[in-house]
Amino acid sequence: MNVLVIGGGVVGVTTAYYLSQKGLNVTVLEAQEKDVDFGATGGNAGLLAPSDAFAWASPSALKLATKSLLNSQLGIQYKLHMDPALWRWTASFLSQCRSSKWVQNSDFKFRLAQYSIDMLADLRLTTNINFDVSDQGIAYASRNPSDLKKLRSHFNFLEDRGLKLELLDRDGLHEKLPLLQPNSETYAGAVFSPNCKTGDSAKFSIELGKWCVENSKCRLEWGASVEKFLQKNNKISRVLTSKGEFKADAYVLAAGAHSSILAKQLDIKLPIYPIKGFSITAPLINTESKPMSGFDDTDKLVALSIFGDRLRISSSAVFDGFNTSHQSQDFQRILNLAKEILPDAANYSAAKYWAGLRPMTPSSLPILGPSPIQNLYLNVGHGNLGWTMACGTGKIVADLIVNKKTEVDINPFLLKV
Ligand SMILES: Cc1cc2nc3c(=O)[nH]c(=O)nc-3n(C[C@H](O)[C@H](O)[C@H](O)COP(=O)(O)OP(=O)(O)OC[C@H]3O[C@@H](n4cnc5c(N)ncnc54)[C@H](O)[C@@H]3O)c2cc1C
């Protein structure tokens, strides 16, 4: 069986890995040229974090939206456009903000994220690829003791579902992230999730792609942007790309935020809106530092990871369509935090600046599996947690394509038509 995977971000490449492990012939079509930053995979915060599985649509989302209108320092911006897709998405998001929906969505998302972390562990054993992973956990820090107490009880939801957690005082936090300015009193402490990880999803995708090409019947076509689908009898017969025509028995759509544009050609409406975020990546000054945990400043909504000799810091949620442009002021919040808590850790003047789009659904759940087109499968809409969920969703979609029972209940993730 021949399968074409559309999109060579972390979701497309992991899907190709699981398909090729089943002995299928797989070709990945990626619009970008080789080694150019691709999609949201290129510069995300790097957290492999079931601890971030809380659905964004919640009763408190409205409070946060109002707060962000009054305080631009939170980095959440809703740019009013004459864009019916944004209005539809917003209406659907608001319908998910009920407490019962939040519980349901967060529960499904957490189980999928946990499954994915288990799948990643197996993948690491099989491939032994290097993606600057750190198994040192993630610390969610708070600046004052009463917020820390609230944060701890917020995490009870995930702890009740099996997430291991510890409460760290200020010294405990500094031990986990020795890069923090010594003797600083910025944080009261942190909720620490020891089993979470960090790693570079772009390096992972490149290395896994190479591994698949060398070890299985897998091809990667860089610079092949899918432009048109040709159909016959409710099946895709061929795709036309910037690099010519490709055909297969089955197709997987894994084009991140752009999936909704491609699906529209097939009359499939995907409820995915692109939500822009920013990151900087700066070389560490002391490259001999100890292994360190990931970190999230829960007051400023800024996350960071250490990838070997690089520091990645990321933040912001901007509703501004498919626009990935950025200006120096977009990174000011990130740089301010970096210089506040890690002033001597990295060479910020050599930082690389990046913006990317989270492929966000109103429920925060990805859309997986069959589509109204018989031989088209979906692996889309991973939102703020696609790096974490990539291995699990790749495995699920590969199982569905070969008619194997999935290890996770697929129902919550099916496209509702
Ligand atoms: C600022 C920010 C921080 C984030 N932090 C985290 C985090 O800490 N942890 C986490 O788990 N997740 C995080 N995410 C989310 C995560 O990055 C995404 O969910 C994930 O990268 C989605 O992967 P994807 O492969 O579906 O999409 P993408 O990474 O966007 O890849 C899609 C690929 O499809 C290609 N493509 C598009 N159109 C076509 C076409 N027509 N033909 C061929 N190819 C095409 C694109 O070039 C791209 O390479 C973050 C996202 C952002 C923006």
The ligand as a Tripos MOL2 file, in Angstrom:
@<TRIPOS>MOLECULE
LIG
   53    58     1     0     0
SMALL
NO_CHARGES

@<TRIPOS>ATOM
      1 C1          4.7120   29.6770   19.8610 C.3       1 LIG1
      2 C2          4.3390   28.2240   19.9280 C.ar      1 LIG1
      3 C3          4.7380   27.4540   21.0140 C.ar      1 LIG1
      4 C4          4.3750   26.1110   21.0920 C.ar      1 LIG1
      5 N1          4.8460   25.3610   22.1400 N.ar      1 LIG1
      6 C5          4.5440   24.0340   22.1950 C.ar      1 LIG1
      7 C6          5.0560   23.2300   23.2580 C.ar      1 LIG1
      8 O1          5.8200   23.6760   24.0960 O.2       1 LIG1
      9 N2          4.6890   21.9170   23.2970 N.ar      1 LIG1
     10 C7          3.8500   21.3820   22.3740 C.ar      1 LIG1
     11 O2          3.5140   20.2030   22.4980 O.2       1 LIG1
     12 N3          3.3840   22.1050   21.3270 N.ar      1 LIG1
     13 C8          3.7050   23.4190   21.2170 C.ar      1 LIG1
     14 N4          3.2280   24.1730   20.1930 N.ar      1 LIG1
     15 C9          2.3310   23.5590   19.2260 C.3       1 LIG1
     16 C10         3.0560   22.7250   18.1800 C.3       1 LIG1
     17 O3          4.1850   23.4220   17.6960 O.3       1 LIG1
     18 C11         2.0870   22.4170   17.0240 C.3       1 LIG1
     19 O4          0.8870   21.8990   17.5160 O.3       1 LIG1
     20 C12         2.7120   21.3860   16.1040 C.3       1 LIG1
     21 O5          3.9440   21.8560   15.5970 O.3       1 LIG1
     22 C13         1.7810   21.0540   14.9450 C.3       1 LIG1
     23 O6          2.4840   20.2040   14.1020 O.3       1 LIG1
     24 P1          2.0070   19.9580   12.6170 P.3       1 LIG1
     25 O7          3.0150   19.0610   11.9960 O.co2     1 LIG1
     26 O8          0.5670   19.5850   12.6260 O.co2     1 LIG1
     27 O9          2.0370   21.4050   11.9570 O.3       1 LIG1
     28 P2          3.2790   22.2600   11.4930 P.3       1 LIG1
     29 O10         4.4030   22.1200   12.4260 O.co2     1 LIG1
     30 O11         2.7480   23.6240   11.2420 O.co2     1 LIG1
     31 O12         3.7090   21.5720   10.1530 O.3       1 LIG1
     32 C14         2.8600   21.5660    9.0220 C.3       1 LIG1
     33 C15         3.7350   21.3930    7.8070 C.3       1 LIG1
     34 O13         2.8860   21.3160    6.6660 O.3       1 LIG1
     35 C16         3.5260   22.0070    5.6140 C.3       1 LIG1
     36 N5          2.5090   22.4040    4.6350 N.ar      1 LIG1
     37 C17         1.5660   23.3690    4.7420 C.ar      1 LIG1
     38 N6          0.8560   23.4550    3.6070 N.ar      1 LIG1
     39 C18         1.3540   22.5080    2.7710 C.ar      1 LIG1
     40 C19         1.0460   22.1070    1.4480 C.ar      1 LIG1
     41 N7          0.0750   22.7270    0.7430 N.pl3     1 LIG1
     42 N8          1.7630   21.1080    0.8830 N.ar      1 LIG1
     43 C20         2.7580   20.4810    1.5650 C.ar      1 LIG1
     44 N9          3.0930   20.8370    2.8250 N.ar      1 LIG1
     45 C21         2.4050   21.8270    3.4280 C.ar      1 LIG1
     46 C22         4.1650   23.1940    6.2990 C.3       1 LIG1
     47 O14         5.2270   23.7280    5.5190 O.3       1 LIG1
     48 C23         4.6420   22.5870    7.5900 C.3       1 LIG1
     49 O15         5.9720   22.1270    7.5180 O.3       1 LIG1
     50 C24         3.5820   25.5250   20.0710 C.ar      1 LIG1
     51 C25         3.2160   26.2750   18.9690 C.ar      1 LIG1
     52 C26         3.5790   27.6200   18.8800 C.ar      1 LIG1
     53 C27         3.2020   28.4220   17.6710 C.3       1 LIG1
@<TRIPOS>BOND
     1     1     2 1
     2     2     3 ar
     3     2    52 ar
     4     3     4 ar
     5     4     5 ar
     6     4    50 ar
     7     5     6 ar
     8     6     7 ar
     9     6    13 1
    10     7     8 2
    11     7     9 ar
    12     9    10 ar
    13    10    11 2
    14    10    12 ar
    15    12    13 ar
    16    13    14 ar
    17    14    15 1
    18    14    50 ar
    19    15    16 1
    20    16    17 1
    21    16    18 1
    22    18    19 1
    23    18    20 1
    24    20    21 1
    25    20    22 1
    26    22    23 1
    27    23    24 1
    28    24    25 2
    29    24    26 1
    30    24    27 1
    31    27    28 1
    32    28    29 2
    33    28    30 1
    34    28    31 1
    35    31    32 1
    36    32    33 1
    37    33    34 1
    38    33    48 1
    39    34    35 1
    40    35    36 1
    41    35    46 1
    42    36    37 ar
    43    36    45 ar
    44    37    38 ar
    45    38    39 ar
    46    39    40 ar
    47    39    45 ar
    48    40    41 1
    49    40    42 ar
    50    42    43 ar
    51    43    44 ar
    52    44    45 ar
    53    46    47 1
    54    46    48 1
    55    48    49 1
    56    50    51 ar
    57    51    52 ar
    58    52    53 1
@<TRIPOS>SUBSTRUCTURE
     1 LIG1         1 GROUP 0 **** ****
